[in-house]
Amino acid sequence: MNLQKRRELFDRLREINPNPTTELEYSSPFELLIAVMLSAQATDVGVNKATKHLFPLAPTPQAMLDLGETRVRELISSIGLFNTKAKNVMATCEILLRDHQGEVPRDREALEALPGVGRKTANVVLNTAFGEPTMAVDTHIFRVANRTGLAPGRTPLAVEKSLLKRVPAEFLKDAHHWLILHGRYVCKARTPNCPHCVIRDLCRYKTKTSAP
């Protein structure tokens, strides 16, 4: 996909959604960090249902530790891998208080040093909480980047690096959100909704679906 098509692709996505953001509900960088940690192998809807009860009780690292791992585990028990996630949340809160004055660090290396935080989670936090032009490649973005020909790659890291090079600078801050939402609601895994896709004519996917 050449530069002209890439610009057109993001122009169209921006036109239908000028201010994209995560569907996770949060009110601080700390709450976003915890929500993204909980979202591994879980839906945003499921995470929001749990954090609706968790965050009012524990909006800070200290409050989370005061709440205790048992109570945290109970509150997130509807989410997959909740036992491991509860342990990671508590360990992360301890590190935030010990090493970062209770604040979420605006640094990739420091973020990835937190239990339960990998590259994708760090990218989401850096982009969504701090406005950094990062690209958190999940299954949706990986699929859209490869299907459309925007930034083909065999691994999430390869796609991430390709997107950072190929997405025009003016779109880079919001590109992560546009692509994930497009993959979640239009360019779905099993049956992409090609007839209602605003970038259909730019996409290189060979087996586009037709209107019923």
Buried (B, 14 or more C-beta within 10 A) or exposed (E): BEEEBBBBBBBBBBEEBEEBEBBBBBEBBBBBBBBBBBBBEBEBEBBBBBBEEBBEEBBBBEBBBEBEBEBBBBBBEEBBBBEEBBBBBBBBBBBBBEEBEEBBBBEBEBBEBBBBBEBBBBBBBBBBBBEBBBBBBBEBBBBBBBBBBBBBBEEBEBBBBBBBEBBEEEBBBBBBBBBBBBBBEBBBEEEBEBEEBBBBEBBEBEEEBEEE
